[in-house]
Amino acid sequence: MNIKDLNTRTKPIVLIDKSLDFFNDKVLFPKKVEKANEMLKKIGLPRTKSVL
């Protein structure tokens, strides 16, 4: 792939670093996750209008 191919593409090219798979099963911010779960239990998800 050369520079001209990159400049004419309409979709971005994204490379995902495989070393980040280490974090898949870890909770990085447990206090924030706990607070968000409490808010979802109390309030719930917002209602959305159906597109159909």
C-alpha positions in Angstrom: 0.0 0.0 0.0 1.4 3.4 -0.9 0.6 7.0 -0.1 -1.7 7.5 -3.0 -3.8 4.5 -2.0 -4.1 5.8 1.6 -5.1 9.3 0.4 -7.9 8.1 -1.9 -9.5 5.7 0.6 -12.9 6.7 2.0 -12.7 4.6 5.1 -9.9 5.0 7.7 -7.4 2.3 8.2 -7.2 1.3 11.9 -4.6 -1.0 13.3 -5.4 -2.6 16.7 -2.5 -3.5 18.9 -2.8 -7.1 20.0 -1.0 -6.4 23.3 -4.1 -4.6 24.5 -5.9 -7.9 24.7 -4.3 -8.2 28.1 -6.9 -5.7 29.5 -10.0 -7.6 28.1 -11.0 -9.3 31.4 -9.8 -6.5 33.8 -11.9 -3.8 35.3 -9.7 -0.7 35.2 -12.0 1.7 37.1 -14.0 -0.4 39.6 -15.5 2.5 41.5 -16.8 4.2 38.4 -18.2 0.9 37.0 -20.0 0.4 40.4 -21.4 3.9 40.3 -22.6 3.5 36.7 -24.3 0.2 37.5 -26.1 1.8 40.5 -27.4 4.6 38.3 -28.6 2.2 35.6 -30.5 0.2 38.3 -32.2 3.3 39.7 -32.8 5.3 36.5 -32.5 2.8 33.6 -31.7 3.4 30.0 -33.3 6.3 28.2 -36.1 5.5 25.9 -35.4 5.8 22.2 -37.7 6.5 19.3 -37.9 3.6 16.9 -36.8 4.4 13.4 -39.4 2.2 11.7 
